Amino acid sequence: MAAKNEPVVNVVLQYDGKSVDVADVSKAARDSWKKNHKDEIKELNLYLKSEESKAYYVINGVEAGSVEM
């Protein structure tokens, strides 16, 4: 039996009158990682802190940094 296609999911965080597309934050975190690392990204965990307007990220189990939201 063939698997059904998963739907496209868009996540937008809204806070303090702002709207932040989580896909954009994810891309910024991946781009930041790729500046200093050559290994493949197998897992990306994002921690969104609206009170700081930052997203902290952990890639492949390594605490990596943060990006502005």
Secondary structure, DSSP 8 states (H G I E B T S, - for coil): -----------EEEETTEEEEHHHHHHHHHHHHHHH--S----EEEEEEGGGTEEEEEETTEEEEEEE-
